[in-house]
């Protein structure tokens, strides 16, 4: 039983999962999207990963504005979450992800990851950060 963290973006979805005990989060992949409006392949890829990792909950980053208001990306993330729950039957929780992308870039700077390579990792790292934040706030989530 694991939790899967998702950083849902217009071109990619970063994916992370907990270890079986729900203590740590590891990035596993980035699902690349052909088009922002076409999600069928994205859902299929996530469903396959959820089955492989025996996922019992999704935590999807909710990209709130810094002032706490929501915008277009929040609405798209909510619609994605609703559709994912409907397709899989797996519980979905939305989680405030403010500043995770900024933090992901800081981590890459510290690791010496430069320029174009950053886009290959940023969403996966952001998914890990979303999931780690969720785990810290919910230490008994898998018990």
C-alpha positions in Angstrom: 0.0 0.0 0.0 1.5 3.3 -1.2 0.6 6.9 -1.8 1.4 8.4 -5.2 2.3 12.1 -5.5 1.6 13.9 -8.7 2.7 17.3 -10.0 0.2 17.9 -12.7 1.4 20.4 -15.4 0.4 21.5 -18.8 3.1 19.4 -20.6 4.2 16.9 -18.0 3.1 15.1 -14.8 5.8 14.4 -12.2 5.3 11.2 -10.3 6.5 10.1 -6.9 5.6 7.2 -4.6 6.1 6.4 -0.9 8.0 3.4 0.3 5.7 0.6 1.5 5.7 2.0 5.0 4.8 5.5 4.0 8.0 7.0 5.5 9.8 8.4 2.4 9.0 9.6 -1.1 10.9 8.7 -4.2 10.5 10.1 -7.7 9.8 7.5 -10.3 9.1 9.2 -13.6 7.7 12.1 -15.6 4.7 11.4 -17.8 5.0 13.6 -20.9 1.8 14.9 -22.4 1.3 15.2 -26.2 -1.2 18.0 -25.7 -2.7 19.9 -22.8 -6.2 19.0 -23.8 -5.6 15.3 -24.4 -5.3 13.3 -21.3 -6.2 9.7 -22.3 -2.6 8.5 -22.5 -1.7 10.4 -19.3 -4.4 8.7 -17.3 -3.4 5.3 -18.8 0.2 5.8 -17.8 -0.7 6.8 -14.2 -3.2 4.0 -13.9 -0.5 1.5 -14.9 1.9 2.9 -12.4 -0.7 3.0 -9.6 -1.4 -0.7 -10.2 2.3 -1.6 -10.3 3.0 0.2 -7.0 -0.2 -0.8 -5.3 -1.3 2.8 -4.8 -4.1 3.4 -2.3 -4.2 7.2 -2.5 -3.1 10.0 -4.9 -1.9 13.3 -3.6 -2.1 15.9 -6.4 -0.4 19.2 -6.0 -2.8 22.2 -6.1 -1.0 25.2 -7.5 -2.5 28.0 -5.4 -1.4 31.6 -5.9 0.8 33.1 -3.2 -2.1 35.1 -1.9 -4.2 32.0 -1.5 -6.4 32.6 -4.5 -6.9 30.1 -7.3 -6.5 30.4 -11.0 -6.8 28.4 -14.2 -4.2 25.8 -13.2 -6.1 25.1 -9.9 -9.3 24.4 -11.8 -7.5 22.1 -14.3 -5.8 20.3 -11.4 -9.2 19.8 -9.7 -10.7 18.5 -12.9 -7.8 16.1 -13.4 -8.1 14.9 -9.8 -11.9 14.2 -10.2 -11.4 12.4 -13.5 -8.5 10.3 -12.0 -10.7 9.3 -9.1 -13.6 8.4 -11.3 -11.3 6.3 -13.6 -9.4 4.5 -10.8 -11.7 4.5 -7.8 -8.6 5.4 -5.8 -8.9 8.2 -3.2 -7.5 11.6 -4.3 -6.4 14.4 -2.0 -5.4 17.8 -3.3 -2.4 19.4 -1.5 -1.2 23.0 -1.6 2.0 23.0 -3.6 3.0 26.6 -3.4 6.8 27.1 -4.0 7.5 23.4 -4.8 8.8 24.3 -8.3 11.0 27.0 -6.8 12.3 24.6 -4.2 12.9 22.0 -6.9 15.0 24.5 -8.9 17.0 25.3 -5.7 17.7 21.6 -5.1 18.9 21.2 -8.7 21.2 24.3 -8.3 22.7 22.7 -5.2 23.2 19.5 -7.1 24.8 21.3 -10.0 22.1 20.4 -12.6 22.3 23.1 -15.2 20.2 24.6 -17.9 18.2 22.3 -20.2 18.6 19.3 -18.0 16.5 21.0 -15.3 13.3 20.5 -17.3 14.0 16.8 -17.3 13.8 16.6 -13.5 11.8 19.6 -12.1 8.4 18.0 -12.2 9.6 14.7 -10.7 11.4 16.5 -7.9 8.3 18.7 -7.4 6.1 15.5 -7.0 8.6 14.2 -4.4 8.3 17.6 -2.5 4.5 17.5 -2.6 4.5 14.0 -1.3 7.1 14.6 1.4 5.1 17.7 2.6 2.0 15.6 2.8 3.7 12.8 4.7 5.1 15.3 7.2 1.6 16.7 7.8 0.0 13.2 8.0 2.5 10.9 9.7 -0.1 8.2 10.2 -1.6 8.2 6.7 -0.8 4.6 5.9 -1.6 3.1 9.3 
